[in-house]
Amino acid sequence: MTNAVPANAHNGRVFDEGSIKIYRDSDVVMSHLTTSVEDVVHHFGKTRVFVKQEEQWRCGSWQVAPIL
């Protein structure tokens, strides 16, 4: 099982706390992700949308996009 994940798969990843906006039966979660390998740093914006259906929260959308 340990061979399934590269040794450096989780090195240099930092998430900020982000923000949550709630709109009745849906919410939007936005956060910032910084990754680094040696001296190369990349920044990404993460947006997730959750929708409440039948009294359960479900993920309706998930996006990770580079910040240029």
C-alpha distances in whole Angstrom, upper triangle without the diagonal:
4,5,5,8,11,12,15,14,16,19,22,22,25,26,30,31,32,35,35,38,39,41,42,39,37,35,34,32,32,30,30,27,27,24,25,24,26,30,29,29,28,30,29,30,28,30,29,32,31,34,35,35,36,36,32,31,29,28,30,29,27,28,27,29,30,33,35
4,5,6,8,9,12,11,13,15,19,19,22,24,28,29,31,34,34,37,39,41,42,40,37,35,34,31,31,29,28,25,25,22,22,21,23,26,26,26,26,28,27,29,27,30,29,32,32,35,36,37,38,37,33,32,30,28,31,30,27,28,26,28,29,32,34
4,6,7,8,12,11,14,16,20,20,24,25,29,31,32,35,36,39,40,43,44,41,39,37,35,33,32,30,29,25,25,22,22,20,22,26,25,26,26,28,27,29,28,30,30,33,33,36,37,38,40,39,35,34,31,30,32,30,27,28,26,28,28,31,33
4,7,9,12,10,13,16,19,19,22,24,27,29,30,33,33,36,37,39,41,38,35,34,32,30,30,28,27,24,24,21,21,20,22,26,25,25,24,26,25,27,25,27,27,29,30,33,34,35,36,36,32,30,28,26,28,27,24,24,23,25,26,29,31
4,6,8,7,9,12,15,15,19,20,24,26,27,30,31,34,35,37,39,36,34,32,30,27,27,25,24,20,20,17,18,16,19,22,21,21,21,22,22,24,22,25,25,28,28,31,33,34,36,35,31,29,27,25,27,25,22,22,21,23,23,26,28
4,5,5,9,10,14,14,18,20,24,26,27,31,32,35,37,39,41,39,36,34,31,28,27,25,23,20,19,16,15,13,16,19,18,19,19,21,21,24,23,26,26,29,30,34,36,37,39,38,34,32,30,27,29,27,24,23,21,23,22,25,27
4,6,8,8,12,14,17,20,23,26,27,31,32,36,38,40,42,40,37,35,32,29,28,25,24,20,19,15,15,13,14,18,18,19,19,21,22,25,24,27,28,31,32,35,37,39,40,40,36,33,32,29,31,29,26,25,23,24,23,26,27
4,6,5,9,10,14,17,21,23,25,28,30,33,35,38,40,38,35,33,30,27,25,22,20,17,15,12,11,9,11,15,14,15,16,18,19,21,21,25,25,29,30,34,36,38,40,39,35,32,31,28,30,27,24,23,20,21,20,22,24
4,6,9,9,13,15,19,21,22,26,27,30,32,35,37,35,32,29,27,24,23,20,18,15,14,11,11,10,13,16,15,15,15,16,16,19,18,21,22,25,27,30,32,34,36,35,31,29,27,24,26,24,20,19,17,19,18,21,22
4,6,6,10,12,16,18,19,23,25,28,30,33,35,33,30,27,25,22,21,18,16,12,12,9,10,10,13,16,15,14,14,15,15,17,17,20,21,24,25,29,31,33,35,34,30,27,26,23,25,23,20,19,16,18,18,20,22
4,6,9,12,16,19,20,24,26,30,32,35,37,36,33,30,27,24,22,19,16,13,11,8,7,7,10,12,12,12,13,14,15,18,18,22,23,27,28,32,34,36,38,37,33,30,29,26,28,26,22,21,18,19,18,19,21
4,7,10,13,16,18,22,24,28,30,33,36,35,32,28,26,22,20,16,14,10,8,5,5,6,9,10,10,9,10,11,13,16,17,20,22,26,27,31,33,36,38,37,33,30,29,26,28,25,22,20,17,17,16,17,19
4,7,10,13,15,18,21,24,27,30,32,31,28,25,22,18,16,13,11,7,6,5,7,9,12,13,12,10,10,10,11,13,13,17,18,22,24,27,30,32,35,33,30,27,25,23,24,22,18,17,14,15,14,15,17
4,7,10,12,15,18,22,24,28,30,29,26,23,20,16,14,11,8,6,5,6,9,12,14,15,14,11,11,10,10,12,12,16,17,21,22,26,28,31,34,32,29,26,25,22,24,22,18,17,14,15,14,15,17
4,7,8,12,14,18,21,24,26,26,22,19,16,13,11,7,6,5,7,9,12,15,18,18,17,13,12,10,10,10,10,12,14,17,19,23,25,28,31,29,26,22,22,19,21,19,15,15,12,14,14,14,17
4,5,9,12,16,19,22,25,25,22,18,15,12,10,6,6,7,9,12,15,18,20,20,19,15,14,11,11,10,10,13,14,17,19,23,25,28,31,29,26,22,22,20,22,20,17,16,14,15,15,14,18
4,7,10,13,16,19,22,22,19,16,13,10,9,7,8,10,12,15,18,22,24,24,23,19,18,15,14,12,11,13,13,16,17,21,22,26,28,26,23,20,20,19,21,19,17,17,15,17,18,17,21
4,7,10,13,17,20,20,17,13,10,7,5,4,7,10,13,16,19,23,25,25,23,19,17,14,12,10,9,10,11,13,15,18,20,24,27,25,22,19,19,17,18,16,14,14,13,15,16,15,19
4,7,10,13,16,17,14,10,8,6,5,6,10,13,16,19,23,26,29,28,26,23,20,17,15,12,11,10,11,12,13,16,18,22,25,23,21,17,18,16,17,16,15,15,15,17,18,17,21
4,6,10,13,13,11,7,6,5,7,9,13,16,19,22,26,29,32,31,29,26,23,20,17,14,12,10,10,10,10,13,15,18,21,19,17,14,15,14,15,14,14,15,16,18,20,20,23
4,7,10,11,9,5,5,7,9,12,15,18,22,25,29,32,35,34,32,28,26,22,19,16,14,11,11,10,10,12,14,17,20,18,17,14,15,14,15,15,15,16,18,19,22,21,24
4,6,8,6,4,7,9,12,15,19,21,25,28,32,35,38,38,35,32,29,25,22,19,16,13,12,10,9,10,11,15,17,15,15,12,14,14,14,15,16,18,20,22,25,24,28
4,6,5,6,8,11,14,18,21,24,28,31,34,37,41,40,38,34,31,27,24,21,18,15,14,11,10,10,10,14,16,15,15,13,14,15,14,15,17,19,21,23,26,26,29
4,6,8,11,14,17,21,24,27,31,33,37,40,43,43,41,37,34,31,28,24,21,18,16,13,11,9,9,12,14,12,13,12,14,15,15,17,19,21,24,26,29,29,33
4,7,11,14,17,20,24,26,30,32,36,39,42,42,40,36,33,30,27,23,20,17,14,11,8,6,5,8,10,9,10,9,10,12,12,14,17,20,23,25,28,29,32
4,7,10,13,17,20,23,27,29,33,36,39,39,36,33,30,26,23,20,17,13,11,7,5,4,6,9,12,12,11,8,9,10,9,11,14,16,19,21,25,25,29
4,7,10,13,17,19,23,26,29,33,36,36,33,30,27,23,20,17,14,10,8,6,5,7,9,12,15,14,13,9,10,10,10,11,12,14,17,19,22,22,26
4,6,10,14,16,20,22,26,29,33,32,30,26,23,20,16,13,10,7,6,5,6,9,12,15,19,17,15,12,12,10,10,9,10,11,13,15,18,19,22
4,7,10,13,17,19,23,26,29,29,27,23,20,17,14,11,8,6,5,6,8,11,14,17,20,19,17,13,13,11,12,10,10,11,12,14,17,17,21
4,7,10,14,17,20,24,27,26,24,20,17,14,11,7,6,5,7,9,11,15,18,21,24,23,20,16,16,13,14,12,10,10,10,11,14,13,17
4,7,10,13,17,20,23,23,20,17,14,11,9,6,5,7,9,12,14,18,21,24,27,25,23,19,18,15,17,14,12,11,10,11,12,12,16
4,7,10,13,17,20,19,17,13,11,7,6,5,6,9,12,15,18,21,24,27,30,29,26,22,21,18,19,16,13,12,9,10,10,9,13
4,7,10,14,16,16,14,11,8,6,5,6,7,11,13,17,19,23,26,28,32,30,27,23,22,19,20,17,14,12,9,10,9,10,13
4,7,10,13,13,11,7,6,5,6,9,11,14,17,21,23,27,29,32,35,34,31,27,26,23,24,21,17,15,12,12,10,10,12
4,7,10,10,8,6,5,6,8,11,13,17,19,23,25,29,31,34,37,35,32,29,27,24,25,22,18,16,13,13,11,12,13
4,6,7,6,4,6,9,11,15,16,20,22,26,29,32,35,37,40,39,36,32,31,28,29,26,22,20,16,16,13,14,15
4,6,5,7,9,12,14,18,19,23,25,29,31,35,38,40,43,41,38,35,33,30,31,28,24,22,18,18,16,17,17
4,6,8,11,15,17,21,23,26,29,32,35,38,41,43,46,45,41,38,37,33,35,32,28,26,22,21,19,19,19
4,6,10,13,17,20,22,26,29,33,35,39,42,44,47,46,42,39,37,34,35,32,28,26,22,21,17,17,17
4,7,10,14,17,20,23,26,30,32,36,39,41,44,43,40,37,35,31,32,29,25,22,18,17,14,14,14
4,7,10,14,16,20,23,26,29,33,36,38,42,40,37,34,32,29,29,26,22,20,16,14,11,11,11
4,7,10,13,17,20,23,26,30,33,35,39,38,34,31,29,25,26,22,19,16,12,11,8,8,9
4,7,10,13,17,20,23,27,30,33,36,35,32,28,26,23,23,20,17,14,10,9,6,5,8
4,6,10,13,17,20,23,26,29,32,31,28,25,23,19,20,16,13,10,6,5,4,5,9
4,7,10,13,17,20,23,26,30,29,26,22,20,17,17,14,11,8,6,5,6,6,10
4,7,10,13,17,20,23,26,25,22,18,17,13,14,11,8,6,5,7,9,10,14
4,7,10,13,17,20,23,22,20,16,14,11,11,8,6,5,7,9,12,13,16
4,7,10,13,16,19,19,16,12,10,7,8,6,4,6,9,12,15,16,20
4,7,10,13,16,16,14,10,9,6,5,5,7,9,12,15,18,19,23
4,7,10,13,12,10,6,5,4,5,7,9,12,15,18,21,23,26
4,6,10,10,8,6,5,6,6,9,12,15,18,21,25,26,29
4,7,6,5,4,6,9,9,13,15,19,22,25,28,29,33
4,5,5,6,7,10,10,14,17,21,24,27,30,32,35
4,6,8,10,13,14,18,20,24,27,30,34,35,39
4,7,10,13,15,18,20,24,27,30,33,35,38
4,6,10,12,15,17,21,24,27,30,32,36
4,7,9,12,14,17,20,23,27,28,32
4,6,9,11,15,18,21,25,26,30
4,6,7,11,14,17,21,23,26
4,7,10,14,17,21,22,26
4,7,10,13,17,19,22
4,7,10,14,16,19
4,6,10,12,16
4,7,10,13
4,6,9
4,6
4
